[in-house]
Amino acid sequence: MLDIKLARELKKAGLDWSPKAGDWFATVLSPIWWLKGKKTGEEEIYLLTGQATETGYYGWSTADTEPFCELFTHDGQKQEEAWGHLEKHFVWLPRLDQLAAELSLHVKSFKLVFECVSTESPKVSGYWVSYVAGGPEKEALSSPEVFYSAISEESLGKALLAVLKNQPPHQ
């Protein structure tokens, strides 16, 4: 799973979250914040599960489906106040597939490679990511560095962070 600190950096660099069932996220708010607004002492990680309602309610975990936010109105419009609260207090922890999909939107190509250098020492084994930036009208440029971590999500997250930091802000 992606480290919360790296997830915060990705959020700050402009990675947007459109919550969907199956997403992991962290918050300092208690699961029933909508009713009490109580903060816990530290960030905890939750799994977003969907309830079968037409109002857009989502649950906090597979065991507790207390709604954390009504993100949409009955006609499918965003409830801006709820989305603002979500943006302020929640940090999305993208899965490997979500990180790969997001990175592929920003680069021409990338590769994720697992390397086991030694069977005696797992400390030198891990995941390496490199990418090629550019597009049809631009010259293809290799990533300035290779991004390494013992965890696949971390290596993809580091590469995505580097790409997001080097892009011009949204217009």
C-alpha positions in Angstrom: 0.0 0.0 0.0 1.1 3.5 -0.7 2.7 5.4 2.2 0.5 8.2 3.6 3.3 10.8 3.3 3.8 10.0 -0.4 0.0 10.1 -0.9 0.0 13.6 0.7 2.8 14.7 -1.6 0.9 13.4 -4.7 -2.3 15.3 -3.5 -0.2 18.5 -3.1 1.3 18.0 -6.6 -2.2 17.9 -8.1 -3.4 14.3 -8.1 -7.2 14.5 -8.0 -9.4 12.0 -6.3 -12.9 11.2 -7.5 -14.0 8.7 -4.8 -15.2 5.2 -5.8 -15.9 2.0 -3.9 -12.7 0.1 -3.5 -10.5 3.2 -2.8 -8.3 3.3 0.2 -8.0 6.7 2.1 -6.6 8.1 5.3 -8.1 10.7 7.6 -7.9 12.0 11.2 -11.7 12.3 11.4 -13.7 9.6 13.2 -16.0 7.5 10.9 -19.0 9.3 12.2 -17.7 12.8 11.6 -20.8 13.8 9.6 -22.7 13.6 12.9 -20.1 14.7 15.4 -17.1 16.1 13.5 -14.7 14.4 16.0 -11.0 14.0 15.2 -9.0 11.0 16.3 -5.5 11.4 17.5 -3.8 10.1 14.3 -4.5 9.3 10.7 -6.2 6.0 10.2 -6.7 4.1 6.9 -10.1 3.1 5.6 -11.6 1.2 2.7 -14.4 3.0 0.8 -17.3 0.7 0.3 -20.4 1.6 -1.7 -23.9 1.3 -0.4 -26.7 0.6 -2.8 -28.5 3.9 -2.6 -29.2 6.5 -5.2 -28.0 9.4 -3.1 -24.3 8.7 -3.5 -23.6 7.5 0.1 -20.4 5.5 0.6 -19.2 3.5 3.7 -16.0 3.7 5.6 -15.0 0.1 5.7 -16.2 -3.4 4.7 -17.4 -3.9 8.3 -18.9 -0.5 9.0 -20.9 1.2 6.2 -21.7 4.4 8.2 -21.9 7.0 5.4 -19.0 9.5 5.5 -20.3 11.8 2.9 -23.2 12.4 0.6 -21.1 13.5 -2.4 -23.9 13.9 -4.9 -27.5 15.1 -4.9 -30.4 13.0 -6.1 -30.0 14.4 -9.6 -26.3 13.5 -9.7 -24.8 17.0 -9.1 -21.8 17.4 -6.8 -22.5 18.8 -3.3 -19.7 21.3 -3.3 -19.6 21.7 0.5 -19.2 17.9 1.0 -16.4 17.8 -1.7 -14.6 20.7 -0.1 -14.6 18.9 3.3 -13.4 15.7 1.5 -10.5 17.6 -0.1 -9.5 19.2 3.2 -9.7 16.2 5.5 -9.1 13.0 3.3 -6.0 11.7 1.6 -6.4 9.1 -1.2 -4.0 6.1 -1.2 -4.1 5.0 -4.8 -3.7 1.2 -5.6 -1.2 -0.1 -8.0 -3.6 -0.2 -10.9 -4.8 3.4 -10.2 -1.2 4.7 -10.1 -0.3 2.9 -13.3 -3.4 4.3 -15.0 -2.6 7.9 -13.8 1.0 7.7 -14.8 0.0 6.4 -18.3 -2.0 9.6 -18.8 1.1 11.8 -18.3 3.9 9.9 -20.0 4.5 8.3 -23.4 5.4 5.0 -21.8 6.8 3.6 -18.6 8.1 0.3 -17.3 7.9 -1.3 -13.9 10.5 -4.0 -13.3 11.0 -6.3 -10.3 14.6 -7.2 -9.7 15.9 -9.8 -7.3 19.6 -9.2 -7.1 20.4 -11.8 -4.5 18.3 -14.7 -3.1 20.2 -14.4 0.2 19.4 -10.8 0.8 15.8 -9.6 0.1 17.0 -6.0 1.0 18.4 -5.5 -2.5 15.3 -6.7 -4.2 12.6 -4.3 -5.4 10.7 -2.4 -8.0 12.2 0.0 -10.5 10.2 2.5 -12.6 11.4 4.5 -15.5 9.4 6.4 -18.1 9.5 8.2 -21.4 8.0 11.6 -21.5 6.8 13.5 -24.6 4.2 13.0 -27.2 3.7 12.8 -31.0 4.7 16.4 -31.5 7.5 16.4 -28.9 10.8 14.7 -28.7 10.7 11.6 -26.5 12.7 12.2 -23.3 13.7 9.4 -20.8 13.0 10.0 -17.2 15.9 11.9 -15.5 16.1 9.1 -12.9 14.9 5.6 -12.1 12.5 5.4 -9.2 13.1 2.5 -6.7 11.2 1.0 -3.8 10.8 -2.4 -2.2 7.0 -1.8 -2.7 5.6 -1.5 -6.2 3.1 1.2 -5.3 5.9 3.3 -3.8 8.0 3.2 -7.0 5.1 4.1 -9.2 4.0 6.8 -6.8 7.5 8.3 -6.8 7.6 8.4 -10.6 4.1 9.9 -10.8 5.1 12.6 -8.2 8.2 13.5 -10.3 6.0 13.8 -13.5 3.3 15.9 -11.7 5.9 18.3 -10.2 7.4 18.9 -13.7 4.1 19.7 -15.4 2.7 23.2 -15.7 -0.2 24.0 -13.4 -3.8 23.4 -14.7 -5.1 26.3 -16.7 
